[in-house]
């Protein structure tokens, strides 16, 4: 306790507190993929319901953005995160006790809403605790650390589910989350002790909504958001939900084997975050890197659609490569920020985030509807043709976003001297 007290109100305490809630958010985001076949069997879930459950987490995050943003201004990030996390704690308890599709969907919504302040709090608090030139680096490190949540949702989740059951896992996770939220409350402060108190008048709901409209009217902004809606969502639809059923139904992998593949996909995403974004400075083109990476992802999806029943090694390689080349979302966020005047930067960030979570909700749901169209109920799981159609759908969605984005002017990371 003395050590915790010494870290409270320090940058180290801030990083520990933020890491805990962001890792938890990433875990809940991806926790259904590896156990999706078992969930569908035990709860008698149709592919439509499974897809809705997968996307509901992101819908809840989107719904939470306006109230969370207003609460940040009124009572501060520290208290907002703690209060909002109560919904996540209730949601994990419901997931542990879920006995039907509607219960699972409601649990996912509450959990997503409870995680809605996690990433936004890191942006606000990093801005207050670190100088401008270090904020980007610190956020990048925090995002890389958050991938531990995806790691835990892969092989460890599969192993624990097989040995103690997924209900016990979610129940235990809820207890751990309570500890994490308590530690966040103890460790984190809204600002350094030597910084003058921040007093800001929160905008009304009407002013907030008007600000979103103002941002969307910025030249080129909607074209950037169009790609942002499908870029991360394409990867999340597979990594967060449908890759597990695909590996089970088409390749017959058990829970641990599926977890190993998801773990490799998560590792590829993390590695991609380290090498892909820096290419914009080396090549001095943000748009070029984004378009090249997105085009490669489209190509991978097309190959998977043409060869849905390819060898296990090739299929795993394609899934891993897809996650590696999908790590260009930070560049899209940077492009959106570059189009936004300083006075609208906060609302611009919220608008871009709403676009991302909207796509992350819609794409898994639509993928579930597609899978359901091939489900005749005669055999468990889905035929290979269902996954072929899902890959085609994702390729078309990403291509559409890429086509719209291609009409935006490039922003050179290194300005001319």
C-alpha positions in Angstrom: 0.0 0.0 0.0 2.9 2.4 0.7 4.3 1.8 -2.7 0.9 2.5 -4.3 0.6 5.7 -2.3 4.0 6.9 -3.5 3.0 6.3 -7.1 -0.4 8.1 -6.8 -0.5 11.4 -8.6 2.7 10.6 -10.6 3.3 9.9 -14.3 4.1 6.3 -13.4 0.8 6.0 -11.5 -1.0 7.6 -14.5 0.5 5.1 -16.9 -0.3 2.1 -14.7 -3.9 3.2 -14.2 -4.4 3.9 -17.9 -2.8 0.6 -18.9 -5.1 -1.4 -16.8 -8.4 0.0 -18.2 -7.2 0.1 -21.8 -6.0 -3.6 -21.6 -9.3 -4.5 -20.1 -11.2 -2.7 -23.0 -9.1 -4.5 -25.6 -9.7 -7.9 -24.0 -13.5 -7.4 -23.9 -13.4 -6.1 -27.5 -11.9 -9.4 -28.8 -13.0 -11.9 -26.2 -15.8 -13.5 -28.3 -13.7 -14.6 -31.3 -11.9 -17.6 -29.8 -15.0 -19.0 -28.0 -17.6 -18.0 -30.6 -18.4 -21.6 -31.8 -18.9 -22.8 -28.2 -21.0 -19.8 -27.4 -23.2 -20.4 -30.5 -23.6 -24.0 -29.5 -24.3 -23.5 -25.8 -26.6 -20.5 -26.2 -28.2 -21.7 -29.5 -27.1 -18.5 -31.2 -27.9 -17.9 -34.9 -25.1 -16.2 -36.9 -27.2 -13.0 -37.0 -27.3 -12.9 -33.2 -23.7 -13.8 -32.9 -22.8 -11.0 -35.3 -25.0 -8.5 -33.4 -23.4 -9.5 -30.1 -19.9 -8.9 -31.7 -20.9 -5.5 -33.0 -22.8 -4.4 -30.0 -19.7 -3.6 -28.1 -18.7 -1.0 -30.7 -22.2 0.5 -30.9 -22.1 1.0 -27.1 -18.8 2.8 -27.4 -20.3 5.1 -30.0 -23.3 5.8 -27.9 -21.1 6.7 -25.0 -18.9 9.3 -26.7 -21.2 12.3 -26.3 -22.1 11.8 -22.6 -18.5 10.8 -21.8 -17.0 13.8 -23.5 -19.4 16.1 -21.7 -18.6 14.4 -18.4 -14.9 14.9 -18.9 -15.5 18.6 -19.0 -17.9 18.6 -16.0 -16.3 16.3 -13.5 -13.0 15.3 -15.1 -11.6 12.0 -16.7 -10.8 10.3 -13.4 -14.3 10.3 -11.9 -15.8 9.7 -15.4 -13.8 6.6 -16.0 -14.7 5.2 -12.5 -18.4 5.9 -12.8 -18.7 4.6 -16.4 -16.7 1.5 -15.6 -19.6 0.4 -13.3 -21.5 -0.5 -16.5 -18.6 -2.7 -17.7 -18.5 -4.5 -14.3 -22.3 -5.2 -14.5 -21.8 -6.3 -18.2 -19.1 -8.9 -17.3 -21.3 -10.3 -14.6 -24.2 -10.6 -17.1 -21.9 -12.3 -19.6 -20.9 -14.9 -17.0 -24.5 -15.6 -16.4 -25.9 -15.3 -19.9 -28.3 -18.1 -21.0 -29.7 -16.6 -24.2 -28.8 -14.4 -27.1 -30.6 -11.3 -25.9 -28.8 -11.5 -22.5 -25.5 -11.8 -24.2 -26.3 -8.8 -26.5 -27.3 -6.7 -23.5 -24.2 -7.7 -21.6 -22.0 -6.8 -24.5 -23.7 -3.4 -24.7 -23.2 -2.6 -21.1 -19.5 -3.8 -21.3 -18.9 -1.6 -24.3 -20.5 1.4 -22.7 -18.4 0.9 -19.6 -15.3 0.9 -21.7 -16.3 4.0 -23.6 -14.1 6.3 -21.6 -10.9 4.3 -21.7 -9.2 5.5 -24.9 -10.6 9.1 -24.7 -9.3 9.4 -21.1 -5.8 8.5 -22.2 -5.8 11.2 -24.9 -7.1 13.9 -22.5 -4.8 12.9 -19.6 -1.7 12.5 -21.8 -2.3 16.0 -23.1 -2.3 17.3 -19.5 0.6 15.3 -18.2 3.1 15.4 -21.0 4.6 18.1 -23.3 3.1 18.3 -26.8 6.2 16.8 -28.4 5.9 13.6 -26.3 2.1 13.0 -26.5 2.2 11.1 -29.8 5.0 8.8 -28.6 3.3 8.1 -25.3 0.0 7.4 -26.9 1.7 5.0 -29.3 3.3 3.1 -26.5 0.0 3.0 -24.6 -1.7 1.5 -27.7 1.0 -1.1 -28.1 0.7 -2.0 -24.5 -3.1 -2.3 -24.8 -2.5 -5.2 -27.3 -1.9 -7.3 -24.2 -5.7 -7.4 -23.9 -5.9 -9.0 -27.4 -3.2 -11.4 -26.4 -5.1 -12.5 -23.3 -8.3 -12.9 -25.5 -6.5 -15.4 -27.7 -4.7 -18.5 -26.5 -5.0 -17.8 -22.7 -8.8 -17.2 -23.2 -9.1 -20.5 -25.1 -7.1 -22.5 -22.6 -9.0 -21.1 -19.6 -12.3 -21.6 -21.3 -11.5 -25.3 -22.0 -10.3 -26.0 -18.5 -12.6 -23.8 -16.2 -15.3 -22.7 -18.6 -15.9 -19.3 -20.3 -18.4 -18.3 -17.6 -15.8 -18.6 -14.9 -13.4 -16.6 -17.1 -15.8 -13.7 -17.4 -16.7 -13.8 -13.8 -13.1 -13.7 -12.8 -12.5 -10.9 -15.3 -15.2 -8.8 -13.6 -13.4 -9.2 -10.2 -10.1 -8.2 -11.8 -11.8 -5.2 -13.4 -13.1 -4.0 -10.0 -9.5 -4.1 -8.8 -8.3 -2.3 -11.9 -10.9 0.5 -11.5 -10.0 0.9 -7.8 -6.3 1.1 -8.7 -7.1 3.7 -11.4 -8.9 5.8 -8.8 -6.0 5.6 -6.4 -3.2 6.1 -9.0 -4.6 8.7 -11.5 -5.1 12.4 -11.1 -6.7 14.7 -13.6 -3.6 16.9 -13.8 -0.2 17.3 -12.1 -0.3 18.8 -8.6 1.7 21.9 -9.7 -0.7 22.6 -12.6 -3.4 25.2 -12.1 -6.9 23.8 -11.7 -8.7 23.4 -15.0 -12.1 25.0 -15.0 -14.0 24.7 -18.3 -17.7 25.0 -19.1 -18.9 21.9 -20.7 -20.9 22.5 -24.0 -24.5 21.7 -24.0 -25.8 18.6 -25.9 -27.0 20.9 -28.7 -23.6 22.7 -29.0 -21.8 19.3 -29.0 -24.0 18.0 -31.8 -23.6 21.2 -33.8 -19.8 20.8 -33.4 -20.0 17.4 -35.0 -21.9 18.8 -38.0 -19.3 21.7 -38.3 -16.5 19.2 -38.4 -18.2 17.1 -41.1 -18.4 20.2 -43.2 -14.7 20.7 -43.3 -13.2 20.1 -46.8 -12.3 16.5 -47.3 -13.1 15.4 -43.8 -16.0 13.2 -44.7 -13.9 11.4 -47.3 -11.3 10.6 -44.6 -14.0 9.4 -42.2 -15.4 7.2 -45.0 -12.2 5.1 -45.0 -11.9 5.3 -41.2 -15.3 3.6 -40.9 -14.2 0.5 -42.7 -10.4 0.4 -42.2 -10.1 -0.8 -38.6 -13.6 -2.4 -38.8 -12.5 -4.8 -41.5 -9.8 -6.2 -39.3 -11.9 -6.1 -36.2 -14.7 -8.1 -37.9 -12.2 -11.0 -38.3 -9.9 -10.6 -35.4 -12.7 -9.8 -32.9 -15.3 -12.3 -34.1 -15.4 -14.2 -37.4 -11.8 -15.5 -37.6 -12.5 -18.0 -34.8 -15.6 -19.6 -36.4 -13.8 -19.6 -39.8 -10.9 -21.6 -38.3 -13.3 -23.9 -36.6 -15.8 -24.6 -39.4 -13.4 -24.7 -42.4 -10.2 -26.0 -40.8 -11.5 -27.8 -37.7 -9.2 -26.1 -35.2 -10.0 -26.5 -31.5 -10.2 -23.6 -29.0 -6.5 -23.5 -28.1 -5.4 -23.8 -31.8 -7.7 -21.0 -32.7 -6.3 -19.0 -29.9 -2.8 -19.5 -31.2 -3.8 -18.1 -34.6 -5.6 -15.1 -33.0 -2.5 -14.5 -30.9 -0.3 -14.5 -34.1 -2.8 -12.0 -35.7 -2.6 -9.8 -32.7 1.2 -9.9 -32.7 1.2 -8.9 -36.4 -1.1 -6.0 -35.7 1.3 -4.8 -32.9 4.4 -5.2 -35.1 2.6 -3.4 -37.9 2.0 -0.4 -35.6 5.8 -0.2 -35.1 6.9 -0.2 -38.8 3.9 0.9 -40.9 3.1 4.4 -39.5 6.8 5.6 -39.6 6.9 4.9 -43.4 4.9 8.2 -43.9 7.9 10.2 -42.8 10.4 8.2 -44.8 8.3 8.4 -48.0 6.9 11.8 -47.1 3.4 10.8 -48.0 0.6 10.0 -45.6 -2.0 9.3 -48.3 0.3 7.1 -50.2 1.1 4.8 -47.3 -2.6 4.6 -46.3 -3.7 3.7 -49.8 -1.0 1.1 -50.3 -1.7 -0.6 -47.0 -5.4 -0.7 -47.6 -5.0 -2.0 -51.1 -2.9 -4.8 -49.9 -5.6 -5.7 -47.3 -8.2 -5.7 -50.1 -6.0 -8.0 -52.2 -5.6 -10.4 -49.2 -9.4 -10.5 -48.8 -9.9 -11.2 -52.5 -7.4 -14.1 -52.3 -9.2 -15.5 -49.2 -12.5 -15.2 -51.1 -11.2 -17.0 -54.1 -9.5 -19.6 -52.0 -11.7 -19.9 -48.9 -10.7 -23.5 -48.4 -7.0 -23.1 -48.9 -4.5 -25.0 -46.9 -4.3 -24.2 -43.2 -0.8 -22.7 -43.5 -1.8 -20.3 -46.3 -5.1 -19.4 -44.6 -3.2 -18.5 -41.4 -0.6 -16.6 -43.3 -3.3 -14.5 -45.0 -5.1 -13.7 -41.7 -1.8 -12.7 -40.1 -0.8 -10.6 -43.0 -4.2 -8.9 -43.1 -3.7 -7.8 -39.4 -0.2 -6.6 -40.1 -1.1 -4.4 -43.0 -4.3 -3.1 -41.2 -2.2 -1.1 -38.8 -2.6 2.1 -40.8 -5.6 3.5 -38.8 -3.3 5.9 -36.8 -2.4 7.5 -40.1 -6.0 8.0 -40.9 -6.5 9.7 -37.5 -3.5 11.9 -38.2 -4.9 12.8 -41.6 -8.3 13.8 -40.1 -6.5 15.9 -37.4 -4.4 17.6 -40.1 -7.6 18.8 -41.7 -9.1 20.1 -38.5 -8.5 23.6 -37.1 -7.2 23.7 -33.5 -10.5 25.1 -32.2 -12.3 22.0 -33.5 -9.7 19.4 -32.8 -11.5 17.8 -29.8 -14.8 17.5 -31.7 -12.9 16.3 -34.7 -11.3 13.5 -32.7 -14.7 12.5 -31.4 -16.3 12.6 -34.8 -13.5 10.4 -36.3 -13.9 8.0 -33.4 -17.7 7.8 -33.9 -17.0 6.9 -37.5 -14.7 4.1 -36.6 -17.0 2.6 -34.0 -20.0 2.9 -36.3 -18.2 0.8 -38.9 -17.0 -1.6 -36.2 -20.6 -2.2 -35.2 -22.1 -2.5 -38.7 -19.5 -4.7 -40.4 -19.7 -7.6 -37.9 -23.5 -7.4 -37.9 -23.7 -7.5 -41.7 -21.2 -10.4 -41.8 -23.5 -12.2 -39.4 -26.5 -11.7 -41.7 -24.4 -13.0 -44.6 -23.4 -16.1 -42.7 -27.1 -16.6 -41.7 -28.1 -16.7 -45.3 -26.0 -19.8 -45.9 -27.2 -21.5 -42.7 -29.9 -24.2 -43.3 -29.7 -25.6 -39.8 -28.8 -29.1 -40.9 -25.3 -29.1 -39.6 -23.5 -27.0 -36.9 -21.3 -24.1 -38.1 -21.3 -22.5 -41.5 -20.3 -23.7 -44.9 -17.2 -22.5 -46.6 -19.3 -20.5 -49.0 -20.5 -18.3 -46.1 -17.0 -17.2 -45.3 -16.3 -16.7 -49.0 -19.2 -14.3 -49.1 -18.0 -12.5 -45.9 -14.5 -12.0 -47.4 -16.0 -10.6 -50.5 -18.2 -8.2 -48.5 -15.3 -6.9 -46.5 -13.2 -6.4 -49.6 -16.0 -4.5 -51.3 -16.6 -2.3 -48.2 -12.9 -1.5 -47.8 -12.6 -0.8 -51.5 -15.5 1.6 -51.4 -13.9 3.5 -48.5 -10.6 3.5 -50.3 -12.2 4.9 -53.5 -13.8 7.8 -51.6 -10.6 8.5 -49.7 -8.6 8.6 -52.9 -10.2 11.9 -53.7 -8.6 13.6 -50.7 -5.5 15.7 -51.1 -2.3 14.3 -49.5 -0.8 15.8 -46.3 2.9 15.7 -46.4 4.3 14.7 -42.9 7.5 16.5 -43.6 6.7 20.1 -44.8 8.9 21.8 -47.3 11.6 24.0 -45.7 
